[in-house]
Amino acid sequence: MAVENRGYTLSATERKTQVTAEKVFLKPMSLYISGIASKAVAELVDSLGPAEACTLTVTNNNNGISVDRNFSTQTLLTTPAVAAEAVKELINIVRGYDEEEDNNVCGW
């Protein structure tokens, strides 16, 4: 029996209104490319409209593991280098949970 790849969801949420924009990536490793990651984040933030503080979230749709990072301003989140690094960091954390699922990784 083949296991279906549900991919990773990248989402941005405006913290005051809780409006969320999201996109599923079946090949999340493409988000390690800075240009792709920053463009994806910019598109999500653009669809939120004007916002103050935002949260960026990465979710592994295969097992439900999700991590997020808060940003004090929308401008900070849309800075290409910051966005790309944040996406990479969140994916690495999610992957760490995948690799260590039998261990208690919450006690870092």
Rosetta blueprint (number, residue, H / E / L):
1 M L
2 A L
3 V L
4 E L
5 N L
6 R L
7 G L
8 Y E
9 T E
10 L E
11 S E
12 A E
13 T E
14 E E
15 R L
16 K L
17 T L
18 Q L
19 V L
20 T E
21 A E
22 E E
23 K E
24 V E
25 F E
26 L L
27 K L
28 P H
29 M H
30 S H
31 L H
32 Y H
33 I L
34 S H
35 G H
36 I H
37 A H
38 S H
39 K H
40 A H
41 V H
42 A H
43 E H
44 L H
45 V H
46 D H
47 S H
48 L H
49 G L
50 P L
51 A L
52 E L
53 A L
54 C E
55 T E
56 L E
57 T E
58 V E
59 T E
60 N E
61 N L
62 N L
63 N L
64 G L
65 I L
66 S E
67 V E
68 D E
69 R E
70 N E
71 F E
72 S L
73 T L
74 Q H
75 T H
76 L H
77 L H
78 T L
79 T L
80 P H
81 A H
82 V H
83 A H
84 A H
85 E H
86 A H
87 V H
88 K H
89 E H
90 L H
91 I H
92 N H
93 I H
94 V H
95 R H
96 G H
97 Y H
98 D H
99 E H
100 E L
101 E L
102 D L
103 N L
104 N L
105 V L
106 C L
107 G L
108 W L
